[in-house]
């Protein structure tokens, strides 16, 4: 499992392609978090 942060979707695409090129990697699954909402007191 890898957790990473990138500045752009293009950079993310490049990293995923590099991971896919690693010998032994058969498949990838990505979950993309675009933003984090702040928890506010009620």
Chimera marker file (.cmm) of the C-alpha trace (Angstrom):
<marker_set name="trace">
<marker id="1" x="0.000" y="0.000" z="0.000" r="1" g="1" b="0" radius="0.5"/>
<marker id="2" x="1.214" y="3.489" z="-0.843" r="1" g="1" b="0" radius="0.5"/>
<marker id="3" x="-0.044" y="6.822" z="0.441" r="1" g="1" b="0" radius="0.5"/>
<marker id="4" x="1.161" y="9.827" z="-1.529" r="1" g="1" b="0" radius="0.5"/>
<marker id="5" x="0.393" y="13.440" z="-2.238" r="1" g="1" b="0" radius="0.5"/>
<marker id="6" x="0.999" y="15.253" z="-5.529" r="1" g="1" b="0" radius="0.5"/>
<marker id="7" x="0.636" y="18.820" z="-6.741" r="1" g="1" b="0" radius="0.5"/>
<marker id="8" x="-1.365" y="17.841" z="-9.838" r="1" g="1" b="0" radius="0.5"/>
<marker id="9" x="-3.302" y="15.013" z="-11.449" r="1" g="1" b="0" radius="0.5"/>
<marker id="10" x="-0.588" y="14.849" z="-14.109" r="1" g="1" b="0" radius="0.5"/>
<marker id="11" x="2.047" y="14.189" z="-11.446" r="1" g="1" b="0" radius="0.5"/>
<marker id="12" x="-0.210" y="11.510" z="-9.927" r="1" g="1" b="0" radius="0.5"/>
<marker id="13" x="-0.557" y="9.859" z="-13.332" r="1" g="1" b="0" radius="0.5"/>
<marker id="14" x="3.238" y="9.794" z="-13.739" r="1" g="1" b="0" radius="0.5"/>
<marker id="15" x="3.700" y="8.160" z="-10.324" r="1" g="1" b="0" radius="0.5"/>
<marker id="16" x="1.012" y="5.534" z="-11.013" r="1" g="1" b="0" radius="0.5"/>
<marker id="17" x="2.676" y="4.703" z="-14.337" r="1" g="1" b="0" radius="0.5"/>
<marker id="18" x="6.023" y="4.251" z="-12.567" r="1" g="1" b="0" radius="0.5"/>
<marker id="19" x="4.410" y="1.942" z="-10.001" r="1" g="1" b="0" radius="0.5"/>
<marker id="20" x="2.799" y="-0.103" z="-12.795" r="1" g="1" b="0" radius="0.5"/>
<marker id="21" x="6.213" y="-0.485" z="-14.444" r="1" g="1" b="0" radius="0.5"/>
<marker id="22" x="7.709" y="-2.176" z="-11.345" r="1" g="1" b="0" radius="0.5"/>
<marker id="23" x="8.357" y="-5.861" z="-11.948" r="1" g="1" b="0" radius="0.5"/>
<marker id="24" x="5.787" y="-7.952" z="-10.090" r="1" g="1" b="0" radius="0.5"/>
<marker id="25" x="3.066" y="-5.284" z="-9.983" r="1" g="1" b="0" radius="0.5"/>
<marker id="26" x="0.018" y="-6.840" z="-11.613" r="1" g="1" b="0" radius="0.5"/>
<marker id="27" x="-2.658" y="-4.230" z="-10.956" r="1" g="1" b="0" radius="0.5"/>
<marker id="28" x="-3.296" y="-0.969" z="-9.108" r="1" g="1" b="0" radius="0.5"/>
<marker id="29" x="-6.322" y="0.483" z="-7.359" r="1" g="1" b="0" radius="0.5"/>
<marker id="30" x="-6.513" y="4.194" z="-6.584" r="1" g="1" b="0" radius="0.5"/>
<marker id="31" x="-8.703" y="6.198" z="-4.238" r="1" g="1" b="0" radius="0.5"/>
<marker id="32" x="-8.280" y="9.928" z="-4.745" r="1" g="1" b="0" radius="0.5"/>
<marker id="33" x="-9.038" y="12.398" z="-1.961" r="1" g="1" b="0" radius="0.5"/>
<marker id="34" x="-9.545" y="15.838" z="-3.488" r="1" g="1" b="0" radius="0.5"/>
<marker id="35" x="-10.130" y="17.744" z="-0.270" r="1" g="1" b="0" radius="0.5"/>
<marker id="36" x="-10.601" y="17.322" z="3.446" r="1" g="1" b="0" radius="0.5"/>
<marker id="37" x="-13.550" y="18.979" z="5.120" r="1" g="1" b="0" radius="0.5"/>
<marker id="38" x="-12.925" y="20.565" z="8.495" r="1" g="1" b="0" radius="0.5"/>
<marker id="39" x="-14.812" y="19.251" z="11.476" r="1" g="1" b="0" radius="0.5"/>
<marker id="40" x="-16.613" y="22.168" z="13.108" r="1" g="1" b="0" radius="0.5"/>
<marker id="41" x="-18.066" y="22.170" z="16.623" r="1" g="1" b="0" radius="0.5"/>
<marker id="42" x="-21.845" y="22.137" z="16.746" r="1" g="1" b="0" radius="0.5"/>
<link id1="1" id2="2" r="1" g="1" b="0" radius="0.2"/>
<link id1="2" id2="3" r="1" g="1" b="0" radius="0.2"/>
<link id1="3" id2="4" r="1" g="1" b="0" radius="0.2"/>
<link id1="4" id2="5" r="1" g="1" b="0" radius="0.2"/>
<link id1="5" id2="6" r="1" g="1" b="0" radius="0.2"/>
<link id1="6" id2="7" r="1" g="1" b="0" radius="0.2"/>
<link id1="7" id2="8" r="1" g="1" b="0" radius="0.2"/>
<link id1="8" id2="9" r="1" g="1" b="0" radius="0.2"/>
<link id1="9" id2="10" r="1" g="1" b="0" radius="0.2"/>
<link id1="10" id2="11" r="1" g="1" b="0" radius="0.2"/>
<link id1="11" id2="12" r="1" g="1" b="0" radius="0.2"/>
<link id1="12" id2="13" r="1" g="1" b="0" radius="0.2"/>
<link id1="13" id2="14" r="1" g="1" b="0" radius="0.2"/>
<link id1="14" id2="15" r="1" g="1" b="0" radius="0.2"/>
<link id1="15" id2="16" r="1" g="1" b="0" radius="0.2"/>
<link id1="16" id2="17" r="1" g="1" b="0" radius="0.2"/>
<link id1="17" id2="18" r="1" g="1" b="0" radius="0.2"/>
<link id1="18" id2="19" r="1" g="1" b="0" radius="0.2"/>
<link id1="19" id2="20" r="1" g="1" b="0" radius="0.2"/>
<link id1="20" id2="21" r="1" g="1" b="0" radius="0.2"/>
<link id1="21" id2="22" r="1" g="1" b="0" radius="0.2"/>
<link id1="22" id2="23" r="1" g="1" b="0" radius="0.2"/>
<link id1="23" id2="24" r="1" g="1" b="0" radius="0.2"/>
<link id1="24" id2="25" r="1" g="1" b="0" radius="0.2"/>
<link id1="25" id2="26" r="1" g="1" b="0" radius="0.2"/>
<link id1="26" id2="27" r="1" g="1" b="0" radius="0.2"/>
<link id1="27" id2="28" r="1" g="1" b="0" radius="0.2"/>
<link id1="28" id2="29" r="1" g="1" b="0" radius="0.2"/>
<link id1="29" id2="30" r="1" g="1" b="0" radius="0.2"/>
<link id1="30" id2="31" r="1" g="1" b="0" radius="0.2"/>
<link id1="31" id2="32" r="1" g="1" b="0" radius="0.2"/>
<link id1="32" id2="33" r="1" g="1" b="0" radius="0.2"/>
<link id1="33" id2="34" r="1" g="1" b="0" radius="0.2"/>
<link id1="34" id2="35" r="1" g="1" b="0" radius="0.2"/>
<link id1="35" id2="36" r="1" g="1" b="0" radius="0.2"/>
<link id1="36" id2="37" r="1" g="1" b="0" radius="0.2"/>
<link id1="37" id2="38" r="1" g="1" b="0" radius="0.2"/>
<link id1="38" id2="39" r="1" g="1" b="0" radius="0.2"/>
<link id1="39" id2="40" r="1" g="1" b="0" radius="0.2"/>
<link id1="40" id2="41" r="1" g="1" b="0" radius="0.2"/>
<link id1="41" id2="42" r="1" g="1" b="0" radius="0.2"/>
</marker_set>
